[in-house]
Amino acid sequence: MIKVILVDDQQLLRESIAYLLENDKEIRVVGMGENGNDAIKLCEIHSPNVVLMDIEMPGLDGVSATKIIKDKFPDIKIIILTTFENPDNIMESFINDADGYIVKNISHKDLTRSIKCVNNGLTVIHKSVKKIMMDRFKGLNEYKSRYKDLLTDREVEIVKLIAAGLSNKEIAAELSFSQGTIKNNISRILEKLDMSDRIQIAIFAIENGIV
């Protein structure tokens, strides 16, 4: 039996999905919540196999909750189920170890199939999400295997720590620099790579084998 938790701030949607899922003999909905904090508590109580997680929710959002749950309960699988196909949300979700990213116009059969696939160790990505990810990666290809020509050793180390999810304060403590120095270094990294945010840096690190 696959134990599932549903997390979405719309009660009617939660109840509708639960009703549909429980028609499948292999799936049992063991809890429902309306935000990321609920998701964490429900994981502590029920030890689910799979969490279906919305992104835009009051309090703690789904992407942040995914990171916390994965840090505390690495065996729990998390599928992002949302209406938002925002490239930054998609990439940050996978950086935070999400096991799937699907959109809410998915059919009932495909949703249950996705849950079963993720429970068996596979990663599930909606086709529209895959296209967004590929477009983002294509934008990084020109830098592939050339990062050592673009970045100093210190900058490469900072990139590694950004990809690991550390804040500027944590990076400063790790490298024994001031937060101002780290901030300036990150600004230079963004300029060198022609990027606009830390998420793109993290993706760059993954794509180039830095982490």
C-alpha positions, 0 to 999 in steps of 0.5 A, spaced: 500 500 500 502 506 498 501 511 503 500 518 500 499 525 503 496 531 499 498 538 501 494 544 497 491 550 500 484 549 496 480 544 500 475 542 495 481 540 490 484 536 496 478 532 497 477 531 490 484 528 489 483 524 495 477 521 492 479 519 486 486 516 488 482 512 493 479 508 488 485 505 486 486 499 491 494 500 491 493 507 494 491 510 501 491 517 502 493 518 510 493 525 511 491 532 508 494 539 509 494 546 506 501 549 507 508 546 507 508 546 515 502 542 515 506 537 510 512 537 515 507 535 521 504 530 517 510 526 514 512 526 522 506 523 524 504 518 518 511 517 515 508 517 508 511 514 501 509 519 497 507 527 498 503 531 493 505 538 494 503 544 491 507 550 491 504 557 492 501 556 499 500 561 505 506 560 510 511 555 508 511 554 500 511 547 497 519 548 494 521 550 501 517 544 505 520 540 500 527 541 502 526 541 509 522 534 508 528 531 504 533 533 509 529 530 515 526 524 511 530 522 505 526 516 503 519 520 502 518 521 495 515 528 493 511 530 487 510 537 486 503 538 483 501 545 481 498 550 476 505 554 475 510 552 470 515 557 473 522 555 470 525 558 477 520 553 481 521 547 477 529 548 477 529 549 485 524 544 486 529 539 483 535 542 486 531 541 493 530 533 491 523 533 488 522 526 485 517 529 480 513 535 477 507 535 474 501 540 473 494 539 475 491 538 468 494 531 468 489 526 468 486 521 474 490 515 470 496 519 469 496 522 476 496 515 479 501 512 474 506 518 477 505 516 484 506 509 483 512 510 478 515 515 483 514 510 489 518 505 485 524 510 485 523 513 478 522 521 477 516 523 473 516 530 469 510 533 465 512 534 458 511 541 458 516 541 464 521 537 461 521 542 455 522 548 460 528 545 463 531 543 456 530 550 454 534 552 461 539 547 460 540 549 453 542 556 455 548 554 459 551 549 454 556 555 451 559 554 458 560 547 458 567 544 460 569 551 460 568 554 467 575 553 469 577 558 464 571 563 467 571 562 474 577 563 479 578 557 484 574 561 490 569 562 485 568 555 484 568 553 491 562 559 492 558 556 486 559 549 490 556 552 496 550 555 493 549 549 489 549 545 496 543 550 498 548 555 503 546 562 504 551 568 504 552 568 511 553 560 511 558 561 505 561 566 509 562 562 515 564 556 511 570 560 507 572 565 513 570 571 509 565 577 511 558 577 508 560 583 504 566 579 500 561 573 499 556 578 496 561 581 491 564 575 489 557 572 487 555 578 483 562 577 479 560 570 478 553 572 476 556 577 471 561 572 468 556 567 467 551 572 464 546 570 469 541 573 474 540 569 480 543 563 485 538 558 482 541 559 475 548 558 478 546 552 482 543 549 475 550 551 472 554 547 477 550 541 476 550 541 468 558 542 469 559 537 474 562 542 479 557 538 484 
